[in-house]
């Protein structure tokens, strides 16, 4: 890929914070009865706090139903938070009205999970990418076609593709177009919502490598949501592990993969396939399914499946505690051990 600009790379620890999420909560009301009253709620996200430094890629992992996508969508205010704050470059965007929020839309973009559903099948690629440019008044009218060609080339496609419709592309090509659409408005921050989960394994590596190249070329800050820990390890500077709407562990990537602290993280890592038939890695089997977010367990939400559970786990909601340099874990049994 030909980078259009050169960025001096620095370590994430030396950079300023771009995104700060504090005590984020998102509950979806459940209505019922004759009067259609709220009778319960899906507790998708509960008390989530973390930060992302400028130019950093943070992986967000967990099983299906853990609340990963809801976190990403709530940060962008595609879903309105129930409570909590989201500070972007020093501004709490949860307090902004639609008009004031619009100027932040340009700086915050998303790459959707499904490359087939995220593109309008009735529009050519030139129109799809042109909408983003026109909406934010980027470039002059005479420059539109050249900008679209450059965008397509930046994601490994050719300018000729701009005259085609989405159904004429493979899944991997569609996802590249989705990435080009996100890049069109020159954002500072991108939420990549499981961008490779719907793709063939042979194509996944290409898209991840593309995102990695774009991150370096444009100094992008990224929240990379996935359930495949092998993919997250390749692209992320730090990793956040979620379970049933709560954060279980946060750590630098190398630390998390070599010395995981939380029992849930250890179980996830034990399930990652190893391409070595002589490696007899011990698998940690979690019993049962992830509980319903409508009625999560008391205390630690992971206790119903945890192999290290003790009676106190049902009474105490464990808080993230530092167990190493930049390494936080929410477990009352492993606190202080790394």
C-alpha positions, 0 to 999 in steps of 0.5 A: 500500500502506498501511504500518503503521509509519514507518521513518526511512530511512538509508543502508546504510553507516550500519547495523549488520551483520545477516547475516555469511557467512564461508567458506561451503562446501556440497558434496553427496555423490555415492554409488555402488558396491555399498557406496553409498560417497561417490565424489565431490561436487557443489561447489555453493558454495565459500568464499563470504563476504559480509555484509548490513547491517540494512535492506539489500537485496543482489541475488545473480545468476548463471547457472543452476548458479552456486549462488545458491539453495544459498547462500540455503537454506544461510544459512537452514539448509534445507541444512546447510553443509559448512563455514563460518559464518553469523552472524545478529545476532551468533550463529553459527547453524550451531552451534545445535541444532534447539531453539535454531535454532527461535527464529531461524526466526521471524526468517528467512524465505524466499519460494520460486521456484515459487508453484505448488509452495510452497502446499499445494493441499489447504488454504485460504489462511486455514489456510496463513497460520494455520499460521505464526502458530500455530507461533510463537504469534503473536497470540491465537486470537480475533485470528487472522482479523483478522491474516490479513486484514491480511496479505492486504491488505498484499500487495495482496489482499483479506480475502475471499481467505482462504477460497479454495484455491491453485488459484483464484489466478493465479501472481502472486496465489500469489506474493503469498500466499507473501510474506504467509506470510513476513511473517506471523511478522514476520521481520527477514530474507527470502531471496527465491529468484527470486520472479518468475522463474516469473511473466509479465513483466507481473506481475514488475514488480508483485511487485518493486514490492511487495517494494520497498514492504514493504522500506521499510515494515517495514525488511526485510533481504533477499537477493534471488536472481535471474538477471535483472539488470534486476530486481536493479538495481531493488530492490538496494542492492548486488549479488553476482555468482556463477559456479560456486559462487564470488563473482566481484564485489561492488559497490554497484548503481550502481557494478556497472551503470556500471563493472563490473570482472570479465569475467563481470559485463561479459558478463552486463550486455552480454546485458541487453536495451535498449529502444532500437533505436538503441542498438547495444550490443556483446554479449560472447558467452561460449563453451560452457556453465558447467562441471560443479560435480562437476569445476570448473576449476582456478584461476579457475573462469571461465577456460574461458569468459573472453575475457581468460584468461591461463596464470596463470588456471589456477594461481591462485584469485583472491581478492576484491580491493578495486578501488573504494569497496565494490567487490570483484572476483576477477580477477587481470587486473582487480585494481586497475582499476575 
